[in-house]
């Protein structure tokens, strides 16, 4: 009898280890509608990542935290990886990059009373620009900041930048298109949301990625599994379905003339 119990315990212990080996923990920051614990499926990107991994037999758990900490947790190997990030050479030294998940379009948000022309950063000379701490922008942005063409005010959240913009403490705010309008509706619906707009010419368009920490040898295998699952998700139409459903949460055209 005791021998049978020991055998059962060994079987269940073995199963438990196998399940753990096929469950990844990913860190992520708040970036609604792309990422948020308050949205269905934790937002669009976790929904895509979960579905892609599940097609390859891997489950995912998410830990929400501030973006700089989310990256550090992954870099140090305290979680398996992190979503979603734009490419940089330094990040590639510390992580395995997935295939592109989706494009992100970054634009200037501003008040309709402060119209301006935008072709390049010289057009912003003398302006104060709002941006997000811990985020990566394009090379031209950093060059314009370094040479004094623009004065950059780095803040921790979408809301802080929108508040600064609304109160004329900054002139423009760089943000991902969907995220910017989600923040406007979330914070200013019925209280002045119609005063915001964005410039139609993007500052840049870049792909975002899943990053898995180089601290784990198996992560290269998991990147391969994710890439395969993502390809299947796009082929079966679910990827575009998820994108469309997410964008229905943000009536962008309602705010843009």
N, C-alpha and C positions, 0 to 999 in steps of 0.2 A: 504493500500500500504506500509506504513512504517513498519507495523507489518510483512509483507511478507519479506521485506528486512532484518529485524532483524533475522527472522528465517533462511534465507539463510546464513547470516553471521555466525550464531551459528553452522549451519551444516558444513560450510567450516572450521570454527575454530576447531571444533571437529575432522574433518578429518585430519587437519594439525597436531594436537597433536598426533594423532594415527600414522601418518607417521613418525614423529620425534621419537616416542617411538620404532619404528621398524627400525631405522637407527642408526648404531653404528659408532663412530669415533675411528680409531685406529692410533696410532703413529708408525712410522717405520723409520729405518735408511737406508742409501745407502749401498747396498751389492749385486751389480749386479753379476750374472744374477738373483739372488734370489729376490732382491728388488731394484727397481730403477724407478723414475718417467719418465725416458727417454726411458724405454722399453715398449713394448706392454703389456697391463694389469698391469702395474706397477711392472712387474717381476713375477717370478714363484710363490712365496709364496702368495703375494696378489691375484694372479689369483685363486689359490686354495681356499684361505680363502673366497674370494668373491663368488665363485661358490658354495661352501659348504653352506654358510649362505643363499644364494639366493634360494637354494633348500628347505629351511625351512622358506622362506618368510621374510628374514631380509636383508637389504641393508647395505653396508659398504662404508665409506669414509676414505681416508688415508691422514695423515699429515706426510710429510717427514721432518726429523730433525736429528741432530747428535744423535748417539745411546745412550749415557748417558742421554741426555735430553729426548729422546723418552721413556726411562724407567721411569724417574722421573715424566714426565707428566701423565703417567698411574698410577704410584704409588700414586700420589697426587689426582687422580680423575679428572684431567683436560681434559682427554680423557677417553673413555670407556675401552681401553686396548691397547695392543701393540703386534707386531709380529716382528721376530720370535726369540724365546729364548730357550737356553738349560736349563735344570733343575738345580736349586739350592734350598737349604732349605730356605734361606732368601727370595728368590723370591716367594716361596710358601706361606710364611707368609703374603705377600702383594698382592698376586694375586691368582685367580683361574686358574689352568692349564688345557688346553685341552688335549685330547688324542694326541699321537704323530702325527705330520703332516708327516714328512719324516726324514730319516737318513741324517746326515751330517758327511762326512769323512774328518778328519783333518790330514794333512801331512806336512812334511818338504819340502819347496822349497829351491833350492840352484842353484848355477852356475855349469855347467858341469865340469868346470875346478877345482872345489873343492869337488871332490867325497869323501864320508865318509860312514862308516858303522853305521847302526842304529838298535840296539836291545833294548836299554834302555837309560835313561838320562845320565848314567855314560859315554856313548860313546860321549857325547857332552861336556865333561869336558874341560874347558878353552875356549869354543866357546862363541861368542856373538850371542844371539838369538833375532830376531825381532818378535814382537807380537802387537796386537791391543788393544788400550785403550778401556775400557768398555766392553770387551768380557770375557767370561768365558771359562777356559780351564779345564783340568782334575787335580785331586789331585796330581798326580806325577809331573806335571809341576810346581805347586806351591811349592812342597817339594824340588825339585831340585833347584828352585830359592832361597828359604829360606836358604838352607844349602850351597849355594855358588857353587853348581856343574855347574850351567849355569849363565851367565850374561845376563839379559833381558833388551832389549831396547824397551820400550813401545811407539808406535807411533799412530797417529790418523787415518791413512788410509792405504789401500792396496798399493796405489801408493807410498807413502812415504817409506814403507818397501821394495818394489821392487826396488826403486831408491837406497836405502841403500845397498841392496843386489848386485845390478849391479855395484856399485862403491866400492865393497869390504869393506864396513863399518860395515856390519854384516855378519855372516857366513851362517846362515839359517833363514828361516822365516816360522812361523807356520800359516797355512791358510787352509780354507775349499777348497777342491780339485777344484770344479767347479769355485769358486770365484777367486782362485789364477790364473787359466789359463785365465779366462775372463780378469782379470787385466793385465796379460802379453800381451795378444793380443791388448787390448785397449791402452796400453801405450808404447809397444815396438814392435808392428808389423812393420816389415821392418827395425827395428833399433836394432836388437839383440835378438828378442824373442826366437830364436833357442838356445841361450846360457843358458836358464833356463830349469830346470827339477824338478822332485819331487822324493822323496824316495818312493818306492812301499809299504813299510810297514807303515800303518797308525799309527799316534800317538794315536788317539782314534776315535771311532765312536759313536756319540750320536744322540738322537732324538731331533728335535726342536718342539716347541709348540706355540700355541696362548695363550697369557696371558690376562685375563680380571681382572680389578682392583676390589679389595674387597671393594672399596669405594661405589660401586653400588650394592644394594641388588638384583636387577634383573639379575645381571651378571651370577649368578649360573645357571639361566634358559637359558641364552644365550650360556653358555658353553655347556649345554646339547643339545641345538639346533645345535650348530656347530658340535659337535661330531656325531650327527645323520646325518647331511648333508655330513660330511667328509666320513662317512661309505658308504653313497649312492654314492658319487662321485667315490670312489674306486671300488665299485661294478659295476658301469655302464661303467667303462673303461676310463672315462674322466681324472681321476687323472693321470694315466700313460701316456695318450696322452699329457697332459700338461708338464709332466716331459720330455718326449721325445722331444717335440718341443723346450723346453728351452735349452736342451743340444745340439741341432742342431746349436745353436748360438755359441758354443764353440768347435772348432775342436781339442779336447784334444789330440786325437791320432796323429794329425799332428805334435804336439810338442814333443811327447814322443817316443823315439826310442824303 
